[in-house]
Amino acid sequence: MFDEIVKAGRYLGQSMRLMVGLPEYDTYLAHRDTTHPGEPSMSYEEFFRERQEARYGGAGKRGGCC
């Protein structure tokens, strides 16, 4: 039963992060290790920046507002 509670907590935490748009760096690293072994991965800072640009657009894509 304890394992089920831990699993539910992880699922809830992942769901909350996805709702507010926080990227899953650990999931990205697991994917890279599985599908692209031996290739370099982005640092957390690079990953976070890339995810923000993918979600909100890079500089100049907002019509000059910000």
MMTF fields as JSON, N, C-alpha, C and O atoms, coordinates in Angstrom:
{
  "mmtfVersion": "1.0.0",
  "mmtfProducer": "UNKNOWN",
  "numBonds": 263,
  "numAtoms": 264,
  "numGroups": 66,
  "numChains": 1,
  "numModels": 1,
  "chainsPerModel": [1],
  "groupsPerChain": [66],
  "chainIdList": ["A"],
  "bondAtomList": [4, 2, 8, 6, 12, 10, 16, 14, 20, 18, 24, 22, 28, 26, 32, 30, 36, 34, 40, 38, 44, 42, 48, 46, 52, 50, 56, 54, 60, 58, 64, 62, 68, 66, 72, 70, 76, 74, 80, 78, 84, 82, 88, 86, 92, 90, 96, 94, 100, 98, 104, 102, 108, 106, 112, 110, 116, 114, 120, 118, 124, 122, 128, 126, 132, 130, 136, 134, 140, 138, 144, 142, 148, 146, 152, 150, 156, 154, 160, 158, 164, 162, 168, 166, 172, 170, 176, 174, 180, 178, 184, 182, 188, 186, 192, 190, 196, 194, 200, 198, 204, 202, 208, 206, 212, 210, 216, 214, 220, 218, 224, 222, 228, 226, 232, 230, 236, 234, 240, 238, 244, 242, 248, 246, 252, 250, 256, 254, 260, 258],
  "bondOrderList": [1, 1, 1, 1, 1, 1, 1, 1, 1, 1, 1, 1, 1, 1, 1, 1, 1, 1, 1, 1, 1, 1, 1, 1, 1, 1, 1, 1, 1, 1, 1, 1, 1, 1, 1, 1, 1, 1, 1, 1, 1, 1, 1, 1, 1, 1, 1, 1, 1, 1, 1, 1, 1, 1, 1, 1, 1, 1, 1, 1, 1, 1, 1, 1, 1],
  "groupList": [{"groupName": "MET", "atomNameList": ["N", "CA", "C", "O"], "elementList": ["N", "C", "C", "O"], "formalChargeList": [0, 0, 0, 0], "bondAtomList": [1, 0, 2, 1, 3, 2], "bondOrderList": [1, 1, 2], "singleLetterCode": "M", "chemCompType": "L-PEPTIDE LINKING"}, {"groupName": "PHE", "atomNameList": ["N", "CA", "C", "O"], "elementList": ["N", "C", "C", "O"], "formalChargeList": [0, 0, 0, 0], "bondAtomList": [1, 0, 2, 1, 3, 2], "bondOrderList": [1, 1, 2], "singleLetterCode": "F", "chemCompType": "L-PEPTIDE LINKING"}, {"groupName": "ASP", "atomNameList": ["N", "CA", "C", "O"], "elementList": ["N", "C", "C", "O"], "formalChargeList": [0, 0, 0, 0], "bondAtomList": [1, 0, 2, 1, 3, 2], "bondOrderList": [1, 1, 2], "singleLetterCode": "D", "chemCompType": "L-PEPTIDE LINKING"}, {"groupName": "GLU", "atomNameList": ["N", "CA", "C", "O"], "elementList": ["N", "C", "C", "O"], "formalChargeList": [0, 0, 0, 0], "bondAtomList": [1, 0, 2, 1, 3, 2], "bondOrderList": [1, 1, 2], "singleLetterCode": "E", "chemCompType": "L-PEPTIDE LINKING"}, {"groupName": "ILE", "atomNameList": ["N", "CA", "C", "O"], "elementList": ["N", "C", "C", "O"], "formalChargeList": [0, 0, 0, 0], "bondAtomList": [1, 0, 2, 1, 3, 2], "bondOrderList": [1, 1, 2], "singleLetterCode": "I", "chemCompType": "L-PEPTIDE LINKING"}, {"groupName": "VAL", "atomNameList": ["N", "CA", "C", "O"], "elementList": ["N", "C", "C", "O"], "formalChargeList": [0, 0, 0, 0], "bondAtomList": [1, 0, 2, 1, 3, 2], "bondOrderList": [1, 1, 2], "singleLetterCode": "V", "chemCompType": "L-PEPTIDE LINKING"}, {"groupName": "LYS", "atomNameList": ["N", "CA", "C", "O"], "elementList": ["N", "C", "C", "O"], "formalChargeList": [0, 0, 0, 0], "bondAtomList": [1, 0, 2, 1, 3, 2], "bondOrderList": [1, 1, 2], "singleLetterCode": "K", "chemCompType": "L-PEPTIDE LINKING"}, {"groupName": "ALA", "atomNameList": ["N", "CA", "C", "O"], "elementList": ["N", "C", "C", "O"], "formalChargeList": [0, 0, 0, 0], "bondAtomList": [1, 0, 2, 1, 3, 2], "bondOrderList": [1, 1, 2], "singleLetterCode": "A", "chemCompType": "L-PEPTIDE LINKING"}, {"groupName": "GLY", "atomNameList": ["N", "CA", "C", "O"], "elementList": ["N", "C", "C", "O"], "formalChargeList": [0, 0, 0, 0], "bondAtomList": [1, 0, 2, 1, 3, 2], "bondOrderList": [1, 1, 2], "singleLetterCode": "G", "chemCompType": "PEPTIDE LINKING"}, {"groupName": "ARG", "atomNameList": ["N", "CA", "C", "O"], "elementList": ["N", "C", "C", "O"], "formalChargeList": [0, 0, 0, 0], "bondAtomList": [1, 0, 2, 1, 3, 2], "bondOrderList": [1, 1, 2], "singleLetterCode": "R", "chemCompType": "L-PEPTIDE LINKING"}, {"groupName": "TYR", "atomNameList": ["N", "CA", "C", "O"], "elementList": ["N", "C", "C", "O"], "formalChargeList": [0, 0, 0, 0], "bondAtomList": [1, 0, 2, 1, 3, 2], "bondOrderList": [1, 1, 2], "singleLetterCode": "Y", "chemCompType": "L-PEPTIDE LINKING"}, {"groupName": "LEU", "atomNameList": ["N", "CA", "C", "O"], "elementList": ["N", "C", "C", "O"], "formalChargeList": [0, 0, 0, 0], "bondAtomList": [1, 0, 2, 1, 3, 2], "bondOrderList": [1, 1, 2], "singleLetterCode": "L", "chemCompType": "L-PEPTIDE LINKING"}, {"groupName": "GLN", "atomNameList": ["N", "CA", "C", "O"], "elementList": ["N", "C", "C", "O"], "formalChargeList": [0, 0, 0, 0], "bondAtomList": [1, 0, 2, 1, 3, 2], "bondOrderList": [1, 1, 2], "singleLetterCode": "Q", "chemCompType": "L-PEPTIDE LINKING"}, {"groupName": "SER", "atomNameList": ["N", "CA", "C", "O"], "elementList": ["N", "C", "C", "O"], "formalChargeList": [0, 0, 0, 0], "bondAtomList": [1, 0, 2, 1, 3, 2], "bondOrderList": [1, 1, 2], "singleLetterCode": "S", "chemCompType": "L-PEPTIDE LINKING"}, {"groupName": "PRO", "atomNameList": ["N", "CA", "C", "O"], "elementList": ["N", "C", "C", "O"], "formalChargeList": [0, 0, 0, 0], "bondAtomList": [1, 0, 2, 1, 3, 2], "bondOrderList": [1, 1, 2], "singleLetterCode": "P", "chemCompType": "L-PEPTIDE LINKING"}, {"groupName": "THR", "atomNameList": ["N", "CA", "C", "O"], "elementList": ["N", "C", "C", "O"], "formalChargeList": [0, 0, 0, 0], "bondAtomList": [1, 0, 2, 1, 3, 2], "bondOrderList": [1, 1, 2], "singleLetterCode": "T", "chemCompType": "L-PEPTIDE LINKING"}, {"groupName": "HIS", "atomNameList": ["N", "CA", "C", "O"], "elementList": ["N", "C", "C", "O"], "formalChargeList": [0, 0, 0, 0], "bondAtomList": [1, 0, 2, 1, 3, 2], "bondOrderList": [1, 1, 2], "singleLetterCode": "H", "chemCompType": "L-PEPTIDE LINKING"}, {"groupName": "CYS", "atomNameList": ["N", "CA", "C", "O"], "elementList": ["N", "C", "C", "O"], "formalChargeList": [0, 0, 0, 0], "bondAtomList": [1, 0, 2, 1, 3, 2], "bondOrderList": [1, 1, 2], "singleLetterCode": "C", "chemCompType": "L-PEPTIDE LINKING"}],
  "groupTypeList": [0, 1, 2, 3, 4, 5, 6, 7, 8, 9, 10, 11, 8, 12, 13, 0, 9, 11, 0, 5, 8, 11, 14, 3, 10, 2, 15, 10, 11, 7, 16, 9, 2, 15, 15, 16, 14, 8, 3, 14, 13, 0, 13, 10, 3, 3, 1, 1, 9, 3, 9, 12, 3, 7, 9, 10, 8, 8, 7, 8, 6, 9, 8, 8, 17, 17],
  "groupIdList": [1, 2, 3, 4, 5, 6, 7, 8, 9, 10, 11, 12, 13, 14, 15, 16, 17, 18, 19, 20, 21, 22, 23, 24, 25, 26, 27, 28, 29, 30, 31, 32, 33, 34, 35, 36, 37, 38, 39, 40, 41, 42, 43, 44, 45, 46, 47, 48, 49, 50, 51, 52, 53, 54, 55, 56, 57, 58, 59, 60, 61, 62, 63, 64, 65, 66],
  "secStructList": [7, 2, 2, 2, 2, 2, 2, 2, 2, 2, 2, 2, 2, 2, 2, 2, 2, 2, 2, 2, 6, 7, 7, 7, 2, 2, 2, 2, 2, 2, 2, 2, 2, 2, 2, 1, 6, 6, 1, 7, 7, 7, 7, 2, 2, 2, 2, 2, 2, 2, 2, 2, 2, 2, 2, 2, 7, 7, 6, 6, 6, 6, 6, 6, 7, 7],
  "xCoordList": [0.827, 0.0, 0.872, 0.547, 1.964, 2.852, 3.383, 3.478, 3.726, 4.225, 3.182, 3.523, 1.918, 0.848, 0.702, 0.433, 0.876, 0.789, 1.951, 1.763, 3.147, 4.322, 4.125, 4.418, 3.631, 3.392, 2.349, 2.502, 1.291, 0.26, 0.828, 0.474, 1.704, 2.335, 3.214, 3.217, 3.954, 4.795, 3.941, 4.245, 2.881, 1.978, 1.354, 1.278, 0.91, 0.31, 1.332, 1.009, 2.56, 3.606, 3.916, 4.072, 4.008, 4.269, 3.119, 3.343, 1.898, 0.73, 0.737, 0.442, 1.074, 1.109, 2.187, 1.954, 3.363, 4.431, 4.025, 4.307, 3.365, 2.924, 1.854, 1.821, 0.985, -0.066, 0.498, -0.049, 1.589, 2.175, 3.309, 3.925, 3.589, 4.56, 6.006, 6.899, 6.275, 7.66, 8.139, 7.484, 9.249, 9.75, 10.283, 10.7, 10.268, 10.733, 12.145, 12.313, 13.138, 14.531, 14.91, 15.617, 14.457, 14.778, 14.203, 14.837, 13.01, 12.393, 13.193, 13.393, 13.647, 14.479, 15.775, 16.176, 16.428, 17.676, 17.449, 18.256, 16.364, 16.057, 15.833, 16.295, 15.125, 14.893, 16.218, 16.449, 17.078, 18.375, 19.21, 19.827, 19.229, 20.006, 19.472, 20.246, 18.163, 17.541, 17.664, 18.031, 17.362, 17.279, 18.517, 18.711, 19.356, 20.558, 21.77, 22.425, 22.073, 23.176, 24.503, 24.8, 25.281, 26.606, 26.629, 27.7, 25.468, 25.423, 25.287, 24.685, 25.834, 25.737, 24.297, 23.516, 23.976, 22.667, 22.831, 23.921, 21.752, 21.779, 21.915, 21.453, 22.544, 22.561, 21.142, 20.3, 20.887, 19.55, 19.218, 18.093, 20.194, 19.949, 19.61, 18.686, 20.354, 20.07, 18.694, 17.936, 18.384, 17.093, 15.945, 14.963, 16.076, 15.036, 14.815, 13.678, 15.915, 15.829, 15.152, 14.295, 15.54, 14.956, 13.464, 12.683, 13.061, 11.637, 10.856, 9.732, 11.428, 10.748, 10.567, 9.498, 11.613, 11.514, 10.501, 9.775, 10.446, 9.478, 8.055, 7.139, 7.871, 6.526, 6.097, 4.974, 6.987, 6.623, 7.183, 6.81, 8.057, 8.688, 9.955, 10.078, 10.878, 12.156, 12.049, 10.96, 13.167, 13.209, 12.683, 13.022, 11.881, 11.358, 10.109, 9.543, 9.658, 8.471, 7.186, 6.106, 7.279, 6.102, 5.646, 4.9, 6.068, 5.633, 6.299, 5.772, 7.442, 8.167, 7.618, 8.028, 6.72, 6.104, 7.099, 7.186, 7.842, 8.7, 10.129, 10.984],
  "yCoordList": [-1.198, 0.0, 1.265, 2.247, 1.233, 2.391, 2.707, 3.872, 1.666, 1.871, 2.558, 3.396, 2.204, 2.831, 4.306, 5.135, 4.627, 6.028, 6.824, 7.951, 6.25, 6.92, 7.134, 8.212, 6.115, 6.223, 7.301, 8.072, 7.353, 8.374, 9.771, 10.718, 9.901, 11.19, 11.652, 12.831, 10.73, 11.08, 11.506, 12.489, 10.765, 11.092, 12.463, 13.265, 12.735, 14.035, 15.156, 16.207, 14.94, 15.945, 16.222, 17.376, 15.162, 15.34, 16.094, 16.978, 15.749, 16.431, 17.917, 18.756, 18.24, 19.643, 20.41, 21.537, 19.801, 20.481, 20.719, 21.777, 19.741, 19.911, 20.996, 21.724, 21.11, 22.126, 23.538, 24.441, 23.731, 25.068, 25.262, 26.328, 24.241, 24.386, 24.158, 24.581, 23.507, 23.219, 21.995, 20.953, 22.103, 20.975, 19.854, 20.092, 18.648, 17.463, 17.102, 16.341, 17.633, 17.392, 15.925, 15.361, 15.302, 13.896, 12.999, 12.023, 13.321, 12.557, 12.732, 11.774, 13.946, 14.22, 13.407, 12.804, 13.393, 12.643, 11.147, 10.48, 10.615, 9.195, 8.873, 7.844, 9.754, 9.571, 9.575, 8.717, 10.531, 10.615, 9.356, 8.826, 8.883, 7.686, 6.456, 5.588, 6.38, 5.22, 5.258, 4.258, 6.395, 6.464, 7.029, 6.831, 7.73, 8.336, 8.095, 9.05, 6.833, 6.569, 7.074, 6.95, 7.638, 8.116, 9.51, 10.1, 10.054, 11.415, 12.415, 12.097, 13.611, 14.603, 15.094, 15.16, 15.431, 15.987, 17.446, 17.876, 18.201, 19.598, 19.687, 18.805, 20.743, 21.013, 21.415, 21.684, 21.453, 21.854, 23.26, 23.523, 24.154, 25.533, 25.585, 26.292, 24.839, 24.795, 24.198, 24.7, 23.12, 22.461, 23.395, 23.506, 24.067, 24.971, 26.113, 26.456, 26.693, 27.791, 27.316, 28.01, 26.131, 25.584, 25.334, 25.609, 24.816, 24.554, 25.854, 25.928, 26.885, 28.177, 28.775, 29.296, 28.704, 29.248, 28.47, 29.055, 27.16, 26.341, 26.691, 26.684, 26.994, 27.295, 28.739, 28.984, 29.67, 31.08, 31.792, 32.933, 31.149, 31.783, 32.511, 33.001, 32.576, 33.239, 34.743, 35.281, 35.418, 36.874, 37.34, 36.767, 38.347, 38.906, 38.222, 38.659, 37.183, 36.462, 36.958, 36.462, 37.917, 38.4, 39.754, 40.466, 40.101, 41.346, 42.567, 43.672, 42.402, 43.542, 44.051, 45.116, 43.332, 43.77, 43.786, 44.775, 42.718, 42.613, 42.487, 42.39],
  "zCoordList": [0.0, 0.0, 0.0, -0.667, 0.741, 0.783, -0.616, -1.0, -1.373, -2.738, -3.614, -4.449, -3.425, -4.206, -3.853, -4.723, -2.592, -2.154, -2.734, -3.192, -2.718, -3.287, -4.779, -5.296, -5.475, -6.916, -7.215, -8.163, -6.404, -6.593, -6.347, -7.049, -5.358, -5.073, -6.223, -6.575, -6.805, -7.955, -9.137, -9.813, -9.379, -10.486, -10.27, -11.2, -9.053, -8.745, -8.919, -9.472, -8.45, -8.6, -10.06, -10.458, -10.863, -12.293, -12.948, -13.775, -12.582, -13.154, -12.808, -13.659, -11.566, -11.142, -11.915, -12.353, -12.081, -12.822, -14.27, -14.832, -14.87, -16.248, -16.367, -17.359, -15.368, -15.405, -15.376, -16.009, -14.644, -14.563, -15.547, -15.588, -16.338, -17.412, -17.028, -17.763, -15.911, -15.541, -16.307, -16.276, -16.98, -17.758, -16.879, -15.745, -17.394, -16.689, -17.144, -18.097, -16.482, -16.859, -16.665, -17.5, -15.588, -15.348, -16.432, -16.834, -16.906, -17.988, -19.272, -20.018, -19.527, -20.694, -20.637, -21.632, -19.472, -19.332, -19.526, -20.172, -18.976, -19.148, -20.622, -21.116, -21.318, -22.751, -23.511, -24.363, -23.205, -23.897, -23.65, -24.574, -22.41, -22.085, -22.816, -23.219, -22.985, -23.622, -25.137, -25.754, -25.74, -27.196, -27.875, -29.075, -27.12, -27.697, -26.785, -26.368, -26.476, -25.534, -26.081, -27.269, -25.188, -25.567, -26.161, -26.301, -26.516, -27.062, -25.916, -24.89, -26.077, -25.0, -24.816, -25.766, -23.583, -23.245, -22.85, -22.472, -22.937, -22.523, -21.003, -20.28, -20.532, -19.098, -18.695, -19.551, -17.394, -16.941, -17.442, -17.867, -17.39, -17.821, -19.308, -19.71, -20.125, -21.566, -21.833, -22.663, -21.117, -21.274, -20.904, -21.638, -19.758, -19.294, -20.293, -20.615, -20.775, -21.748, -23.036, -23.584, -23.515, -24.747, -24.577, -25.488, -23.421, -23.168, -23.079, -23.576, -22.455, -22.379, -23.761, -24.08, -24.589, -25.943, -26.768, -27.573, -26.576, -27.311, -26.889, -27.712, -25.617, -25.124, -25.419, -25.858, -25.177, -25.28, -26.498, -26.77, -27.222, -28.376, -27.975, -26.852, -28.891, -28.619, -28.74, -28.939, -28.621, -28.713, -30.067, -31.103, -30.052, -31.307, -31.807, -32.81, -31.162, -31.636, -30.985, -31.306, -30.086, -29.392, -29.932, -29.26, -31.087, -31.671, -31.071, -31.198, -30.421, -29.876, -28.556, -28.093, -27.95, -26.701, -25.552, -24.823, -25.383, -24.179, -24.543, -23.662]
}
